[in-house]
Amino acid sequence: MTDLAAAFRARFGAEPRLFRAPGRINIIGEHTDYSEGFVLPAAIDRWCVVAAAPNGLGRLRVVSQTFGQEVEADLATLTPRGDWTDYVAGPAKTLLEAGLPIVGADLLIASDVPVGAGVSSSAALQVAVTRALLALSGVEADGVQVALWTRASENRFVGMPCGIMDSFASANGVEGGALMLDCRSLDATPATLPEGASFLLINSMVSHRLVGGEYRQRREDCEAAARTLDVPTLRDVAQGDLPAALRKLSGDPAKRCRHVVTENARVGRAVTAMAAGDLAALGDLMNQSHASLRDDMEVSLPVVDQLAAIAQATPGVHGARLMGGGFGGCVIALVDTAAVEAVQAAIVAAYGAVIGEVPDAFACRAVAGASEVFA
Ligand code: GAF
């Protein structure tokens, strides 16, 4: 933070304010948010940090330490460029379209949220920029509103039809806990993480790309299923009604429906397991989630299945599954805290032998959502 402020002063000759937004994990509840279902994410101790000051120019001047680039854009003519700058311009444009008096600003960005790993580096960047621009412009907003603006930026400016989970977790995370989020009402209930257990992330080293067609196709399959069933979204299919719903569906929409309905139920059972400290039950639900994402939502890859299988078979692991949008990214494993280092070493060695390189892996801690940082 100190270095970032010094670099900002050196580049822009002004004293910055500092804002940070975390990446996220998702314990369970995958590919359910855009069907207004249930998710169980937590913000993690990897952050995007933005040093920012007003420049009085009606322009954004942006330097990214991550991408080693510097760009400028007029607030009046922000348009997507199809690269990382969209995650800066998108929030600005979204806030302006909401009628807010957003001022021109200089921004210096640094991040240790891994890119393309399924831990929401893009949501962290957009939430941090949104928080910075709001504060510099003297606009107060709560975390729910920040999440809604950030999702709007990603949907409309970036062009990624994501749900609310990632931006919500980054904006509203709670220290030491996960959030059981109802993606329809946006009611979020903190859920304490189980004692004696940690979440370990192992990167498949396949960089996922979600703006592309597969994610959009899954969303369209879910919407098609809901239309056939004449319900607003698949959230409205109760588990008891699943057999009847499946008789009315076929092909991909049937499989997507089965995933969403069973995954929503698993989220509820996971919250109960966490409250009871039942690691075996929670791990089993994570394993079931992986199978459903692989077979019904069809968002896995053979190599990600191999990584999940390696993790699931490693002593000290209660359960593991692919996390995030899929098609690469990280596997999340529920691990006995006392065994984290040994488990990490074992999985890295076994999966490293499969892919011929050493995969990134790290354990994480649940942290609070985005905020201004005071020295
Ligand atoms: C990505 C999306 F951005 C989220 O909205 C969510 O759909 C997730 O994939 C899958 O659960 O992270």
Residues whose N, C-alpha, C, O or C-beta is under 5 A from the ligand:
A	BS01	GAF	G29 E30 H31 T32 D33 C162 G163 I164 M165 D166 G324 G325
